[in-house]
Amino acid sequence: MAITLTESAARHVTSCLEGRGQGLGVRVGVKTSGCSGLAYVLEFVDSAEAADAIFESFGVKVVVDPKSLAYLDGTEMDFVKEGLNEGFKFTNPNQKGECGCGESFTV
């Protein structure tokens, strides 16, 4: 089981952590939301829980709780800029569909 960051995503997270002045890495999870059922959740994390899985890409730690890991296994997280918009893009092999607005997905 693994979750990876692209080099672009790792650079962005590293920059944010440096600006924040602290942090172990980024926590990635899912929550029930939207019209398709699940949405990605991101937050900076200062410490991990005992049951968390921790992965590392390009020197950045990705922390995932056990419940979310089942939905996120194999996911690659990228940071993309498209015109004036920028943000994280998830390539999740478990995803079977998403809502029209792209805010939620189903597995």
C-alpha positions as a Markdown table, in Angstrom:
| # | Residue | x | y | z |
|---|---|---|---|---|
| 1 | Met | 0.0 | 0.0 | 0.0 |
| 2 | Ala | 1.3 | 3.4 | -0.8 |
| 3 | Ile | 0.4 | 7.0 | -1.6 |
| 4 | Thr | 2.9 | 9.1 | -3.6 |
| 5 | Leu | 3.6 | 12.7 | -4.4 |
| 6 | Thr | 4.9 | 14.0 | -7.7 |
| 7 | Glu | 8.0 | 16.2 | -7.5 |
| 8 | Ser | 5.8 | 19.3 | -8.1 |
| 9 | Ala | 3.4 | 18.3 | -5.2 |
| 10 | Ala | 6.4 | 17.7 | -2.9 |
| 11 | Arg | 7.9 | 21.1 | -3.7 |
| 12 | His | 4.6 | 22.8 | -3.0 |
| 13 | Val | 4.1 | 21.0 | 0.3 |
| 14 | Thr | 7.7 | 21.7 | 1.3 |
| 15 | Ser | 7.2 | 25.4 | 0.5 |
| 16 | Cys | 4.0 | 25.6 | 2.6 |
| 17 | Leu | 5.6 | 23.8 | 5.5 |
| 18 | Glu | 8.6 | 26.1 | 5.5 |
| 19 | Gly | 6.2 | 29.1 | 5.4 |
| 20 | Arg | 4.3 | 27.6 | 8.3 |
| 21 | Gly | 7.5 | 27.1 | 10.3 |
| 22 | Gln | 6.8 | 23.6 | 11.4 |
| 23 | Gly | 5.2 | 20.3 | 10.5 |
| 24 | Leu | 5.8 | 16.6 | 10.0 |
| 25 | Gly | 4.1 | 16.6 | 6.5 |
| 26 | Val | 0.7 | 16.5 | 5.0 |
| 27 | Arg | -2.3 | 14.4 | 6.1 |
| 28 | Val | -4.4 | 13.0 | 3.2 |
| 29 | Gly | -7.7 | 11.5 | 3.9 |
| 30 | Val | -11.3 | 11.1 | 2.7 |
| 31 | Lys | -14.6 | 12.2 | 4.1 |
| 32 | Thr | -18.2 | 11.6 | 3.2 |
| 33 | Ser | -19.3 | 14.6 | 1.1 |
| 34 | Gly | -20.8 | 15.8 | -2.2 |
| 35 | Cys | -23.1 | 14.1 | -4.6 |
| 36 | Ser | -20.8 | 11.1 | -5.4 |
| 37 | Gly | -20.0 | 10.2 | -1.8 |
| 38 | Leu | -16.3 | 10.9 | -0.9 |
| 39 | Ala | -14.1 | 14.0 | -1.0 |
| 40 | Tyr | -10.3 | 14.4 | -0.5 |
| 41 | Val | -9.2 | 16.1 | 2.7 |
| 42 | Leu | -5.7 | 17.7 | 3.1 |
| 43 | Glu | -4.2 | 19.3 | 6.2 |
| 44 | Phe | -0.7 | 19.9 | 7.6 |
| 45 | Val | 0.2 | 17.5 | 10.4 |
| 46 | Asp | 2.6 | 18.1 | 13.2 |
| 47 | Ser | 2.5 | 14.5 | 14.6 |
| 48 | Ala | 1.2 | 11.2 | 13.5 |
| 49 | Glu | -1.2 | 8.8 | 15.4 |
| 50 | Ala | 0.0 | 5.3 | 16.2 |
| 51 | Ala | -2.3 | 3.7 | 13.7 |
| 52 | Asp | -1.4 | 6.1 | 10.8 |
| 53 | Ala | 0.5 | 4.9 | 7.8 |
| 54 | Ile | 3.4 | 7.2 | 6.8 |
| 55 | Phe | 4.8 | 7.3 | 3.2 |
| 56 | Glu | 7.5 | 9.5 | 1.9 |
| 57 | Ser | 8.0 | 11.1 | -1.6 |
| 58 | Phe | 10.8 | 13.5 | -2.4 |
| 59 | Gly | 11.5 | 14.0 | 1.3 |
| 60 | Val | 7.9 | 14.9 | 2.2 |
| 61 | Lys | 5.9 | 12.7 | 4.6 |
| 62 | Val | 2.3 | 11.8 | 3.7 |
| 63 | Val | 0.3 | 10.6 | 6.7 |
| 64 | Val | -2.9 | 8.6 | 6.1 |
| 65 | Asp | -5.3 | 7.2 | 8.7 |
| 66 | Pro | -6.2 | 3.4 | 8.2 |
| 67 | Lys | -9.8 | 4.1 | 7.2 |
| 68 | Ser | -8.8 | 6.4 | 4.4 |
| 69 | Leu | -6.0 | 4.2 | 3.2 |
| 70 | Ala | -8.4 | 1.7 | 1.9 |
| 71 | Tyr | -9.8 | 4.3 | -0.5 |
| 72 | Leu | -6.5 | 5.9 | -1.3 |
| 73 | Asp | -4.1 | 3.0 | -1.9 |
| 74 | Gly | -2.1 | 3.6 | -5.1 |
| 75 | Thr | -3.1 | 7.3 | -5.4 |
| 76 | Glu | -0.6 | 9.8 | -6.8 |
| 77 | Met | -1.0 | 13.4 | -5.7 |
| 78 | Asp | 0.2 | 16.1 | -8.1 |
| 79 | Phe | 0.2 | 19.9 | -7.9 |
| 80 | Val | -0.9 | 21.5 | -11.1 |
| 81 | Lys | -1.3 | 25.0 | -12.5 |
| 82 | Glu | -3.9 | 25.5 | -15.2 |
| 83 | Gly | -4.2 | 29.1 | -16.3 |
| 84 | Leu | -4.9 | 31.2 | -13.2 |
| 85 | Asn | -6.0 | 28.1 | -11.2 |
| 86 | Glu | -3.7 | 25.9 | -9.2 |
| 87 | Gly | -4.2 | 23.0 | -6.9 |
| 88 | Phe | -3.7 | 19.4 | -6.1 |
| 89 | Lys | -4.8 | 16.7 | -8.5 |
| 90 | Phe | -5.4 | 13.1 | -7.4 |
| 91 | Thr | -4.9 | 10.1 | -9.7 |
| 92 | Asn | -6.6 | 7.4 | -7.8 |
| 93 | Pro | -6.8 | 3.9 | -9.3 |
| 94 | Asn | -9.7 | 3.0 | -6.9 |
| 95 | Gln | -11.9 | 5.8 | -8.2 |
| 96 | Lys | -14.9 | 4.6 | -10.3 |
| 97 | Gly | -16.5 | 7.9 | -11.0 |
| 98 | Glu | -16.9 | 11.5 | -9.9 |
| 99 | Cys | -19.6 | 14.2 | -9.8 |
| 100 | Gly | -19.9 | 16.7 | -12.6 |
| 101 | Cys | -18.3 | 19.5 | -10.6 |
| 102 | Gly | -15.3 | 17.3 | -9.6 |
| 103 | Glu | -15.7 | 17.9 | -5.9 |
| 104 | Ser | -16.5 | 14.3 | -4.9 |
| 105 | Phe | -15.8 | 10.8 | -6.1 |
| 106 | Thr | -17.0 | 7.2 | -5.7 |
| 107 | Val | -15.1 | 3.9 | -5.4 |
